Amino acid sequence: MIQNSLNWGKWQRELTKISSQTLEWVVAENTGHWIWDSPKGRDQLQQVLLRLVSEKSNY
């Protein structure tokens, strides 16, 4: 259903504006619904978390 929806990308971009405190938004291509279940998704998630943790330590 998501792959067939022309508005899916638009909806995802609108979600990034929900909070003014959003630091990063990553689209995990070619991963399932549960991003941490695939090796590629797990790697992307780990990279985002490492960046966020290292940025927080700079404050």
Biopython code that builds the backbone (N, CA, C, O; Angstrom):
import numpy as np
from Bio.PDB.StructureBuilder import StructureBuilder

atoms = [
    (1, "MET", "N", (0.817, -1.191, 0.000)),
    (1, "MET", "CA", (0.000, 0.000, 0.000)),
    (1, "MET", "C", (0.864, 1.260, 0.000)),
    (1, "MET", "O", (0.574, 2.202, -0.736)),
    (2, "ILE", "N", (1.911, 1.290, 0.807)),
    (2, "ILE", "CA", (2.767, 2.473, 0.871)),
    (2, "ILE", "C", (3.442, 2.715, -0.471)),
    (2, "ILE", "O", (3.534, 3.854, -0.929)),
    (3, "GLN", "N", (3.914, 1.642, -1.103)),
    (3, "GLN", "CA", (4.614, 1.796, -2.369)),
    (3, "GLN", "C", (3.689, 2.321, -3.459)),
    (3, "GLN", "O", (4.151, 2.949, -4.412)),
    (4, "ASN", "N", (2.397, 2.073, -3.333)),
    (4, "ASN", "CA", (1.444, 2.506, -4.338)),
    (4, "ASN", "C", (0.880, 3.893, -4.063)),
    (4, "ASN", "O", (0.190, 4.449, -4.918)),
    (5, "SER", "N", (1.152, 4.462, -2.907)),
    (5, "SER", "CA", (0.592, 5.752, -2.536)),
    (5, "SER", "C", (1.490, 6.884, -3.024)),
    (5, "SER", "O", (2.666, 6.953, -2.665)),
    (6, "LEU", "N", (0.931, 7.763, -3.840)),
    (6, "LEU", "CA", (1.681, 8.908, -4.335)),
    (6, "LEU", "C", (1.884, 9.955, -3.246)),
    (6, "LEU", "O", (2.812, 10.759, -3.321)),
    (7, "ASN", "N", (1.019, 9.947, -2.237)),
    (7, "ASN", "CA", (1.097, 10.942, -1.167)),
    (7, "ASN", "C", (1.964, 10.509, 0.006)),
    (7, "ASN", "O", (2.180, 11.298, 0.926)),
    (8, "TRP", "N", (2.461, 9.293, 0.001)),
    (8, "TRP", "CA", (3.201, 8.782, 1.153)),
    (8, "TRP", "C", (4.397, 9.665, 1.502)),
    (8, "TRP", "O", (4.584, 10.012, 2.668)),
    (9, "GLY", "N", (5.203, 10.031, 0.516)),
    (9, "GLY", "CA", (6.367, 10.880, 0.765)),
    (9, "GLY", "C", (5.966, 12.234, 1.321)),
    (9, "GLY", "O", (6.628, 12.773, 2.208)),
    (10, "LYS", "N", (4.878, 12.780, 0.797)),
    (10, "LYS", "CA", (4.384, 14.076, 1.288)),
    (10, "LYS", "C", (3.976, 13.960, 2.752)),
    (10, "LYS", "O", (4.289, 14.838, 3.556)),
    (11, "TRP", "N", (3.293, 12.901, 3.095)),
    (11, "TRP", "CA", (2.864, 12.697, 4.489)),
    (11, "TRP", "C", (4.069, 12.544, 5.404)),
    (11, "TRP", "O", (4.077, 13.070, 6.517)),
    (12, "GLN", "N", (5.081, 11.832, 4.943)),
    (12, "GLN", "CA", (6.284, 11.649, 5.750)),
    (12, "GLN", "C", (6.986, 12.980, 6.003)),
    (12, "GLN", "O", (7.451, 13.237, 7.113)),
    (13, "ARG", "N", (7.063, 13.827, 4.976)),
    (13, "ARG", "CA", (7.691, 15.139, 5.157)),
    (13, "ARG", "C", (6.884, 16.003, 6.118)),
    (13, "ARG", "O", (7.464, 16.765, 6.891)),
    (14, "GLU", "N", (5.560, 15.901, 6.085)),
    (14, "GLU", "CA", (4.723, 16.661, 7.016)),
    (14, "GLU", "C", (4.947, 16.204, 8.459)),
    (14, "GLU", "O", (4.878, 17.011, 9.385)),
    (15, "LEU", "N", (5.213, 14.921, 8.645)),
    (15, "LEU", "CA", (5.474, 14.408, 9.994)),
    (15, "LEU", "C", (6.719, 15.027, 10.615)),
    (15, "LEU", "O", (6.815, 15.135, 11.838)),
    (16, "THR", "N", (7.669, 15.433, 9.785)),
    (16, "THR", "CA", (8.895, 16.031, 10.318)),
    (16, "THR", "C", (8.623, 17.368, 10.985)),
    (16, "THR", "O", (9.456, 17.862, 11.744)),
    (17, "LYS", "N", (7.468, 17.957, 10.711)),
    (17, "LYS", "CA", (7.135, 19.274, 11.261)),
    (17, "LYS", "C", (6.278, 19.193, 12.516)),
    (17, "LYS", "O", (5.843, 20.223, 13.031)),
    (18, "ILE", "N", (6.030, 17.992, 13.013)),
    (18, "ILE", "CA", (5.195, 17.819, 14.201)),
    (18, "ILE", "C", (5.826, 18.502, 15.403)),
    (18, "ILE", "O", (5.129, 19.123, 16.205)),
    (19, "SER", "N", (7.127, 18.391, 15.527)),
    (19, "SER", "CA", (7.827, 18.956, 16.683)),
    (19, "SER", "C", (8.932, 19.894, 16.216)),
    (19, "SER", "O", (9.615, 19.624, 15.228)),
    (20, "SER", "N", (9.097, 20.980, 16.925)),
    (20, "SER", "CA", (10.198, 21.891, 16.607)),
    (20, "SER", "C", (11.516, 21.355, 17.161)),
    (20, "SER", "O", (12.581, 21.906, 16.884)),
    (21, "GLN", "N", (11.442, 20.285, 17.939)),
    (21, "GLN", "CA", (12.640, 19.714, 18.550)),
    (21, "GLN", "C", (13.183, 18.511, 17.780)),
    (21, "GLN", "O", (14.113, 17.853, 18.246)),
    (22, "THR", "N", (12.624, 18.218, 16.624)),
    (22, "THR", "CA", (13.123, 17.112, 15.815)),
    (22, "THR", "C", (14.528, 17.443, 15.336)),
    (22, "THR", "O", (14.735, 18.458, 14.670)),
    (23, "LEU", "N", (15.482, 16.605, 15.664)),
    (23, "LEU", "CA", (16.874, 16.851, 15.295)),
    (23, "LEU", "C", (17.249, 16.212, 13.968)),
    (23, "LEU", "O", (18.077, 16.744, 13.229)),
    (24, "GLU", "N", (16.642, 15.074, 13.667)),
    (24, "GLU", "CA", (17.007, 14.372, 12.445)),
    (24, "GLU", "C", (15.855, 13.475, 12.007)),
    (24, "GLU", "O", (15.141, 12.907, 12.834)),
    (25, "TRP", "N", (15.689, 13.360, 10.698)),
    (25, "TRP", "CA", (14.658, 12.501, 10.134)),
    (25, "TRP", "C", (15.302, 11.708, 9.015)),
    (25, "TRP", "O", (15.838, 12.292, 8.074)),
    (26, "VAL", "N", (15.260, 10.401, 9.099)),
    (26, "VAL", "CA", (15.899, 9.546, 8.106)),
    (26, "VAL", "C", (14.855, 8.623, 7.503)),
    (26, "VAL", "O", (14.064, 8.012, 8.221)),
    (27, "VAL", "N", (14.857, 8.523, 6.181)),
    (27, "VAL", "CA", (14.001, 7.566, 5.495)),
    (27, "VAL", "C", (14.828, 6.305, 5.302)),
    (27, "VAL", "O", (15.847, 6.322, 4.611)),
    (28, "ALA", "N", (14.395, 5.232, 5.904)),
    (28, "ALA", "CA", (15.123, 3.963, 5.836)),
    (28, "ALA", "C", (14.633, 3.181, 4.623)),
    (28, "ALA", "O", (13.640, 2.458, 4.694)),
    (29, "GLU", "N", (15.331, 3.335, 3.534)),
    (29, "GLU", "CA", (14.966, 2.658, 2.291)),
    (29, "GLU", "C", (15.214, 1.156, 2.403)),
    (29, "GLU", "O", (16.167, 0.720, 3.049)),
    (30, "ASN", "N", (14.357, 0.383, 1.776)),
    (30, "ASN", "CA", (14.513, -1.071, 1.669)),
    (30, "ASN", "C", (14.602, -1.781, 3.014)),
    (30, "ASN", "O", (15.323, -2.769, 3.153)),
    (31, "THR", "N", (13.878, -1.282, 3.990)),
    (31, "THR", "CA", (13.761, -1.975, 5.268)),
    (31, "THR", "C", (12.286, -2.242, 5.502)),
    (31, "THR", "O", (11.424, -1.606, 4.897)),
    (32, "GLY", "N", (12.008, -3.174, 6.372)),
    (32, "GLY", "CA", (10.629, -3.485, 6.679)),
    (32, "GLY", "C", (10.021, -2.468, 7.636)),
    (32, "GLY", "O", (10.634, -1.451, 7.961)),
    (33, "HIS", "N", (8.816, -2.761, 8.073)),
    (33, "HIS", "CA", (8.124, -1.877, 9.005)),
    (33, "HIS", "C", (8.897, -1.755, 10.308)),
    (33, "HIS", "O", (8.948, -0.683, 10.911)),
    (34, "TRP", "N", (9.493, -2.851, 10.736)),
    (34, "TRP", "CA", (10.303, -2.848, 11.957)),
    (34, "TRP", "C", (11.755, -2.663, 11.535)),
    (34, "TRP", "O", (12.442, -3.631, 11.209)),
    (35, "ILE", "N", (12.211, -1.434, 11.542)),
    (35, "ILE", "CA", (13.526, -1.076, 10.994)),
    (35, "ILE", "C", (14.660, -1.875, 11.621)),
    (35, "ILE", "O", (15.628, -2.203, 10.935)),
    (36, "TRP", "N", (14.565, -2.192, 12.892)),
    (36, "TRP", "CA", (15.657, -2.876, 13.601)),
    (36, "TRP", "C", (15.753, -4.353, 13.261)),
    (36, "TRP", "O", (16.715, -5.009, 13.661)),
    (37, "ASP", "N", (14.781, -4.898, 12.532)),
    (37, "ASP", "CA", (14.823, -6.314, 12.165)),
    (37, "ASP", "C", (15.727, -6.604, 10.967)),
    (37, "ASP", "O", (16.117, -7.753, 10.759)),
    (38, "SER", "N", (16.062, -5.597, 10.187)),
    (38, "SER", "CA", (16.931, -5.834, 9.033)),
    (38, "SER", "C", (18.326, -5.284, 9.327)),
    (38, "SER", "O", (18.459, -4.275, 10.019)),
    (39, "PRO", "N", (19.360, -5.935, 8.810)),
    (39, "PRO", "CA", (20.728, -5.453, 9.062)),
    (39, "PRO", "C", (20.942, -4.011, 8.588)),
    (39, "PRO", "O", (21.579, -3.218, 9.282)),
    (40, "LYS", "N", (20.417, -3.676, 7.418)),
    (40, "LYS", "CA", (20.584, -2.316, 6.895)),
    (40, "LYS", "C", (19.844, -1.308, 7.772)),
    (40, "LYS", "O", (20.379, -0.245, 8.087)),
    (41, "GLY", "N", (18.630, -1.638, 8.160)),
    (41, "GLY", "CA", (17.855, -0.752, 9.022)),
    (41, "GLY", "C", (18.501, -0.581, 10.378)),
    (41, "GLY", "O", (18.537, 0.523, 10.922)),
    (42, "ARG", "N", (19.014, -1.671, 10.927)),
    (42, "ARG", "CA", (19.692, -1.615, 12.224)),
    (42, "ARG", "C", (20.920, -0.715, 12.141)),
    (42, "ARG", "O", (21.190, 0.054, 13.064)),
    (43, "ASP", "N", (21.662, -0.807, 11.043)),
    (43, "ASP", "CA", (22.844, 0.027, 10.861)),
    (43, "ASP", "C", (22.457, 1.505, 10.758)),
    (43, "ASP", "O", (23.109, 2.361, 11.355)),
    (44, "GLN", "N", (21.397, 1.802, 10.000)),
    (44, "GLN", "CA", (20.946, 3.188, 9.880)),
    (44, "GLN", "C", (20.497, 3.733, 11.225)),
    (44, "GLN", "O", (20.824, 4.865, 11.582)),
    (45, "LEU", "N", (19.758, 2.941, 11.961)),
    (45, "LEU", "CA", (19.285, 3.352, 13.280)),
    (45, "LEU", "C", (20.461, 3.590, 14.225)),
    (45, "LEU", "O", (20.469, 4.566, 14.975)),
    (46, "GLN", "N", (21.440, 2.711, 14.190)),
    (46, "GLN", "CA", (22.618, 2.858, 15.043)),
    (46, "GLN", "C", (23.374, 4.142, 14.707)),
    (46, "GLN", "O", (23.810, 4.854, 15.612)),
    (47, "GLN", "N", (23.531, 4.443, 13.433)),
    (47, "GLN", "CA", (24.243, 5.655, 13.031)),
    (47, "GLN", "C", (23.523, 6.914, 13.509)),
    (47, "GLN", "O", (24.166, 7.856, 13.973)),
    (48, "VAL", "N", (22.204, 6.936, 13.399)),
    (48, "VAL", "CA", (21.426, 8.088, 13.873)),
    (48, "VAL", "C", (21.577, 8.239, 15.379)),
    (48, "VAL", "O", (21.812, 9.341, 15.874)),
    (49, "LEU", "N", (21.443, 7.145, 16.103)),
    (49, "LEU", "CA", (21.553, 7.212, 17.565)),
    (49, "LEU", "C", (22.944, 7.672, 18.001)),
    (49, "LEU", "O", (23.069, 8.462, 18.937)),
    (50, "LEU", "N", (23.978, 7.189, 17.336)),
    (50, "LEU", "CA", (25.340, 7.619, 17.674)),
    (50, "LEU", "C", (25.535, 9.113, 17.422)),
    (50, "LEU", "O", (26.174, 9.803, 18.217)),
    (51, "ARG", "N", (24.984, 9.610, 16.316)),
    (51, "ARG", "CA", (25.089, 11.047, 16.038)),
    (51, "ARG", "C", (24.352, 11.862, 17.090)),
    (51, "ARG", "O", (24.860, 12.880, 17.560)),
    (52, "LEU", "N", (23.151, 11.414, 17.461)),
    (52, "LEU", "CA", (22.368, 12.148, 18.456)),
    (52, "LEU", "C", (23.045, 12.147, 19.815)),
    (52, "LEU", "O", (23.074, 13.174, 20.493)),
    (53, "VAL", "N", (23.588, 11.012, 20.219)),
    (53, "VAL", "CA", (24.265, 10.921, 21.514)),
    (53, "VAL", "C", (25.519, 11.792, 21.520)),
    (53, "VAL", "O", (25.791, 12.477, 22.506)),
    (54, "SER", "N", (26.281, 11.773, 20.434)),
    (54, "SER", "CA", (27.504, 12.582, 20.403)),
    (54, "SER", "C", (27.178, 14.070, 20.368)),
    (54, "SER", "O", (27.922, 14.871, 20.934)),
    (55, "GLU", "N", (26.076, 14.461, 19.713)),
    (55, "GLU", "CA", (25.673, 15.869, 19.703)),
    (55, "GLU", "C", (25.247, 16.317, 21.092)),
    (55, "GLU", "O", (25.568, 17.430, 21.506)),
    (56, "LYS", "N", (24.532, 15.471, 21.812)),
    (56, "LYS", "CA", (24.071, 15.824, 23.156)),
    (56, "LYS", "C", (25.240, 16.010, 24.109)),
    (56, "LYS", "O", (25.169, 16.834, 25.021)),
    (57, "SER", "N", (26.309, 15.260, 23.912)),
    (57, "SER", "CA", (27.453, 15.376, 24.818)),
    (57, "SER", "C", (28.209, 16.685, 24.599)),
    (57, "SER", "O", (29.037, 17.065, 25.428)),
    (58, "ASN", "N", (27.935, 17.373, 23.500)),
    (58, "ASN", "CA", (28.595, 18.654, 23.225)),
    (58, "ASN", "C", (27.949, 19.824, 23.967)),
    (58, "ASN", "O", (28.478, 20.935, 23.935)),
    (59, "TYR", "N", (26.828, 19.596, 24.627)),
    (59, "TYR", "CA", (26.138, 20.702, 25.313)),
    (59, "TYR", "C", (26.669, 20.906, 26.696)),
    (59, "TYR", "O", (26.204, 21.792, 27.412)),
]
sb = StructureBuilder()
sb.init_structure("model")
sb.init_model(0)
sb.init_chain("A")
sb.init_seg("    ")
for serial, (resi, resn, name, xyz) in enumerate(atoms, 1):
    if name == "N":
        sb.init_residue(resn, " ", resi, " ")
    sb.init_atom(name, np.array(xyz, "f"), 0.0, 1.0, " ", f" {name:<3s}", serial, name[0])
structure = sb.get_structure()
